Amino acid sequence: MRFSGGHLIWLSAWACLTAALFELTLLKTWMVIPWLPLSVIGTAVAFYVGFKNNSAYDRLWEARKIWGAIVNSSRAWGSATKAFVGNQFKEEAASESTLNAFRKKMIYRHIAWLYALRSQLLIPTPWEHISQGKLMRNHIKKRRNQYGVGLLADQITETELHLFLPEEELERLINYQNTATQIIDQQSQDLKSLRAQRLIDDFRHMELQKILNDFYTFQGQCERIKKFPLPRQYGSMSFVFVGIFIFLLPLGMISEFAKMGELGVWLSIPFTILVGWVYLMMELVGDYSENPFEGLGNDIPMLSLCRTIEIDLREMLGETDLPAPIKAVNDVLM
């Protein structure tokens, strides 16, 4: 009801108005449509909306698989950084505190990359709901405030970046157009420095760089979904087709229910609302699934995943003062 309740108002009004016009005016001769052609339209619309929903679900599920891969590779990065950075190849051994400082710096910077990537993916695009006019924008902001965590008020990304990046490095990286890309590049430059200091050998250098390349791949895959919408000829036309079907639906329902007698016309109202609501929900489900990074309740729970990775990596460093996992708000995990 919270998801589609507002639409039920105009859907009910249209069903009642059509039945009243049919029953109480002299328009009975033309206010009917045979059920057969209407059912053909309904079947065609169902196929079209089904195709859109499948495509939208593919985008959503691909985004979730990408973030699942980010979780796995992040753990691999933390484990490899801890294991690979050492004195095995250095003639004059570095102190353990120096080695731990290197490890912490590399792992903390990766946590900063996670939050920076999440923040960039939440930047609205012109085709997302929050960009669709004042009425829709206010509705989406209300929905974000009701269900979202860390999206508007608490500026969690800015807080996390200050926590995990040195101040001078943050000031430099934050001014780039793509901060997440430059964070990974900084990781690569630090690997080069570690190799020059003989704290890692060539093989370990290449293995760590390979993990960084994986992060570039995952980031690019997320950006592809974010910056290229479901083609508008599919995303928009299904809404038009559903609207046409719902407009014609009560005219076909009345023609069938009128055969039942005096009350048949009025009985068509709840069935019109029910069938119209089903088609409307199919359209809304696809519409709110096609953009998995817009900060709504049907999105990928990036904040929760970032926090999960953060906890795992900081535990690898031996830390015990850890942040709490993200909890669902109003049964929505962000």
N, C-alpha and C positions, 0 to 999 in steps of 0.2 A: 504493500500500500504506500509506503514512503517512496518507493522507486517510481511508481506510476500513478499514484493516487490523483495527482492534479489532472492527468489526462482523462480520468474517469468522469470528471465533471462535464467536459464538453461532449464526451462520448455519450453519456446519459442524456444530456440535453438534446443532442441530435436524434437519438432514438425516440425520445418522448415527443419531440416536435413533429417528426415524421408520422408517428402513429396518430397524433392528434389531428394533423392536417388531413390524414386519410379518413379518419372516423367522423370528424366534425365539419368537414367542408365538402364541396362538390368536386373534389379533385381525384376521386377514386378511379376514374377512367384512365388516368395517365400516371398515377403515382405507384405503379407496380411494374416490376421487372420479372420476367420468367426466371425461375431459379437456375435453369440449365446454363444460360450464358454467364450468369453471375458466378456459378460454381467453376466454370472454366477460368474466369478471371482470378478467382480465389486460388485455384490450383497453380496458375502461372505465377502469381505473386508469392505463394508459399515456396515454390522452387527458387525464385529469384532471391528472396530473403534468406532462404537456407544456404544458398551459395555465398551470400555476403557474410552470414554468420560463421560459416566454415572458414572463410578467409580471415575474418576478424579473430577467430579463435586460434588460427595458425600463427598470427602475429603475436597474440598474447602468450601462447605456449612457447614460441621461439624465444621471446624475451625472458621468460622464466628459465628456460634451459641455459641461456647465456649467463644469467646471474647465478645459476647453479654451478656453471663452469668457473665463474669468478670466485665463488666460495672455495672450490677445490684447489684452484691454482694459487689463491691467496695463502692457503695453508701450506701448500708446497713451497711458496716463496719464503714464508717464515721459517719453516723447517730447514730449507736449503741454506738460507742466510746464516742461521745459527751454526749449522754443521760445516759450512764451507769456509767461512772467514776464520782463519787461524794462523798459527806460526809454523805450519809444516814446511813451508817453502821459503822461510825468511831466516837469514843467517843470524841476525840480532833479533831475538824474540821481543815482540811488543808485549806490554803488560796486559793482563786480563781485563783491566778496567778500560784500556784503549780499545781492545777487541769488542767488549760489550757495548761501548759507545758507538762503534761502527754498526754493530748489529741493530742496536736500538734505533739509530738514525734511519737505517734502511727500512726497517719494519714500520716505524712510525710514519715515514713518508708514504709508505704504501697505504696505510690506513687513511691518511689525508687524501690520497688519490681516490679512494672509494667514495668518500663524502663529496669530493669535488665532482666526480662523475655523476653521482646522484643529483647534485645540485644543477648541473648542466642539463641533465635529462628532464628536469622539471620546468625548464624555461618554456613558456607557452609558445606554440606554433600557431599560424593563422587558421588552421583547420580544426583545432581543438575547441572543446565546448566553451572554455573561458574566454575565447576570442570571438564568440558568435553573438555579438550585440549586448546591449545593456541588461536586458531582462535575463538572458541566459547567463551572462557573466555574474550577476548578483546571485542567481540561483546556485551556480557552481561554487562561488565563494562561501555561501552559506553551507553547502554540503561539505566543503573542505574543512570549515571550522567545526562542523558537527562530527566528522569522522577522521579527519586528517591528523597526523602527528608530525610535528616538526616541519610543517609546510609553510606556515605563515607567521605565527606570532613569536616562536621561540628562537628563530634564526640558528637552528642547531648546526647547520653546515659551517657557518662563520665561526661558531664556538669551537667546533672540532678542528678546523684548520689551524686556529691559533694554538690549540693544544698539541698538535702533532708536527707542526713545521716551525723552525726557527723564525723569529720575527723578520729578519732581513731577507731570508729566503721566501717567506710568505709575501712580503711586499713586492718582490720581484716577480714571483710566479702568478700572483693574483691579477696582474695587469695584462697578462697575455689573453688573447681572444679565446684560446682553448687551454685553460689551466691544467686540466687532467692530462692532456698530451705532454705538456712541458714538465709535469711532475715525473712522468715515466722517463722522459729524456734526461732529467736530472739524476734519476736512479742509474741510468746507463753511464752517465759521466762519472758517477761515484764508483761504479764497478771498474771503470778504466783506471781510476785513481788507486783502487785496491789492488789491481793487477800490477800497477807500477810500483807499489810498495811491497809486492810479493806476498801479500796477505791471502791471495788466491792464485791458482795457476791457470794456464790457458783453458784447460778442460772445464774447470769450475766457472771460469769467466763466461765461457760459451753456454754452459748450462743455465746459469743465472740470467744471461741475456735472452736465452730462449723463453724463459718464463715471462720476462718483460715483453717480448714479442707477442706472447699469448695475450697479455693484457691489452696491447694495442689492438689485437684482433677482436677481442671481446668488446672493447670500447667502440670500434668501428661498426660492429654488428648492431650494438645498441643505437648508435647514431643513425644507421641506415633505417631502422624501424621508426625512430623519432622524427627524422627529417624527410621521410617519404611516406605520405599517407596512403591509406587504402584508396585506390584510384577513385576519383570523384564520380565517375560515371556509374560505379557500383555503390559507393557510399551514399550518394545523394538520391539516385533514381529509385532505390528501394523505398525510401521515405515517401516519394511521390506516388509510387504504385500502391503502397499501403493506404495512403490517404484517399486515393480514388476508390479503392475497394471498400473502405469504411464508409465513404460517402454513399455508395450504391447499396451497401449491405442492408439497411433497414427496408429499402424498397423491395428487395427480394424476399426478405423475411416476412414482410406484411402479406405479400401475395400467397405465401404458403400457409401462414397462421390464420389468415382470413377464412380459409376453408374449414376451420374448426368451429365456426359459429360466432356469436356476438362478441365473446370475450377474447377471441383468437388474436385480434389486432393488438390488444393490450398485452397479451402474453408474449407477443413478439419482442417487447421492449427488453426484458431481462436476457433473452437469448441473443438479441442483437448486441447488447452490451458485452456479454460473455465472449462471443465470437470476435467482436471488434477488439476487445482487450487482449485476447490471445495473439492476434496479429500485431497489435501495437507492442506487446511485450517482446515478441520475436524481433521486431525492428529495434526497440530500445536496447535489448541485450547485445545485439551486434554493434549498435552505434556506440555503446559505452565500453566495448571490448576492443575496438580497433586501434585505440591509442593507449598502450599499456604504461605510458610514462607521463600522464597528465595530472597526477596527484589526487586521484579519486579512489573510491572504495574498491573498484574493480581492477586496480593497478597491480603491478608487481610490488611486493612489500620490500622495497629497496632499503628503507630505513632499518627495518628489522634485520635484514641480511647484513647490512653494514655493521650493525651493532654485534651480531653474532660473530662476524669475522674479527672485529676489534677485540672482543673478549678472548677468542682463541689465540690471536697473535700476542696479545699482552700476557696471557698465561704462559706462552712459550718463552717469554722474557723473564719469567719468574715473578711477575707482579701479582699482588693479591688485592690491591685497591682497585677493583674493577667496576665498571658501570653496570647497571641492571639491564637485563634484556628488555627489548621493547615489548610492551603488552598491548593487546587489542583494546581499542576504544570503541564502545558501542558495537562490539563484535566484529570490528574491522581492524585488521593488522596492516599497518603501513610500513 
